[in-house]
């Protein structure tokens, strides 16, 4: 993006100059162990996959704080489920400048998180930048702060993490953090952003298949079979 009963939700880090790290109840479906083919010396499954929120996981409604308006992007739930089935933790890294603009509140952000977790997740971590473009923070994408904070929270290496988004700042944040960036273009993605992206996928299931093919999954006929 350019611009259920309440779960227990706590703030891990609420510094004024840093991101919000939202940590809720443990997922109802714990991550399974990685399959045997993914544990070999040549397997290169990522340690984590981090998603942009708006126009990547869910359709963008500008400055939305209403969970009732949440609509998952095509293939989002299947892609997240496929990654989790391989023991790969997933997270969300999202700019939410509507907070700084006074258009949405922290409560709105948390309500949206719960709804997206319900429809698409669950996600192991949410890293949210509540600042505006002129605030000079280190977390607003394309700065690397959200990616680095989410990786630290998950205990994974940025160099073994994939960041998925729909615009250039998502890919630039991945690059700045030392992570792998994959662009999944939408109608709002600019042509020069597509040209500049190191990797692109037509949709989220295609992104998962691309990751698996690069991780040695082509040797296992069952790998990635649930992503359509």
Secondary structure as the mmCIF struct_conf table of DSSP 4:
data_model
#
loop_
_struct_conf.conf_type_id
_struct_conf.id
_struct_conf.beg_label_comp_id
_struct_conf.beg_label_asym_id
_struct_conf.beg_label_seq_id
_struct_conf.end_label_comp_id
_struct_conf.end_label_asym_id
_struct_conf.end_label_seq_id
HELX_LH_PP_P HELX_LH_PP_P1 UNK A 5 UNK A 8
STRN STRN1 UNK A 10 UNK A 11
BEND BEND1 UNK A 12 UNK A 12
TURN_TY1_P TURN_TY1_P1 UNK A 16 UNK A 17
BEND BEND2 UNK A 18 UNK A 18
STRN STRN2 UNK A 20 UNK A 23
BEND BEND3 UNK A 25 UNK A 25
HELX_LH_PP_P HELX_LH_PP_P2 UNK A 26 UNK A 27
BEND BEND4 UNK A 28 UNK A 29
HELX_LH_PP_P HELX_LH_PP_P3 UNK A 30 UNK A 35
HELX_RH_3T_P HELX_RH_3T_P1 UNK A 36 UNK A 39
BEND BEND5 UNK A 40 UNK A 40
TURN_TY1_P TURN_TY1_P2 UNK A 41 UNK A 42
BEND BEND6 UNK A 47 UNK A 47
STRN STRN3 UNK A 48 UNK A 51
BEND BEND7 UNK A 53 UNK A 53
STRN STRN4 UNK A 54 UNK A 54
TURN_TY1_P TURN_TY1_P3 UNK A 55 UNK A 57
STRN STRN5 UNK A 58 UNK A 58
TURN_TY1_P TURN_TY1_P4 UNK A 62 UNK A 63
HELX_RH_3T_P HELX_RH_3T_P2 UNK A 67 UNK A 69
STRN STRN6 UNK A 72 UNK A 72
HELX_LH_PP_P HELX_LH_PP_P4 UNK A 73 UNK A 73
TURN_TY1_P TURN_TY1_P5 UNK A 74 UNK A 75
HELX_RH_AL_P HELX_RH_AL_P1 UNK A 76 UNK A 85
TURN_TY1_P TURN_TY1_P6 UNK A 86 UNK A 87
STRN STRN7 UNK A 89 UNK A 95
TURN_TY1_P TURN_TY1_P7 UNK A 97 UNK A 102
BEND BEND8 UNK A 103 UNK A 104
HELX_RH_AL_P HELX_RH_AL_P2 UNK A 106 UNK A 119
TURN_TY1_P TURN_TY1_P8 UNK A 120 UNK A 120
BEND BEND9 UNK A 124 UNK A 124
STRN STRN8 UNK A 125 UNK A 129
TURN_TY1_P TURN_TY1_P9 UNK A 133 UNK A 134
BEND BEND10 UNK A 135 UNK A 135
BEND BEND11 UNK A 138 UNK A 140
TURN_TY1_P TURN_TY1_P10 UNK A 141 UNK A 142
BEND BEND12 UNK A 143 UNK A 144
HELX_RH_AL_P HELX_RH_AL_P3 UNK A 145 UNK A 154
TURN_TY1_P TURN_TY1_P11 UNK A 155 UNK A 155
HELX_RH_3T_P HELX_RH_3T_P3 UNK A 158 UNK A 160
STRN STRN9 UNK A 161 UNK A 165
BEND BEND13 UNK A 166 UNK A 167
HELX_RH_AL_P HELX_RH_AL_P4 UNK A 168 UNK A 177
TURN_TY1_P TURN_TY1_P12 UNK A 178 UNK A 178
STRN STRN10 UNK A 180 UNK A 183
TURN_TY1_P TURN_TY1_P13 UNK A 187 UNK A 188
HELX_RH_AL_P HELX_RH_AL_P5 UNK A 191 UNK A 196
BEND BEND14 UNK A 198 UNK A 198
STRN STRN11 UNK A 200 UNK A 200
BEND BEND15 UNK A 202 UNK A 203
HELX_RH_AL_P HELX_RH_AL_P6 UNK A 204 UNK A 213
TURN_TY1_P TURN_TY1_P14 UNK A 214 UNK A 216
HELX_RH_3T_P HELX_RH_3T_P4 UNK A 217 UNK A 219
TURN_TY1_P TURN_TY1_P15 UNK A 221 UNK A 226
#
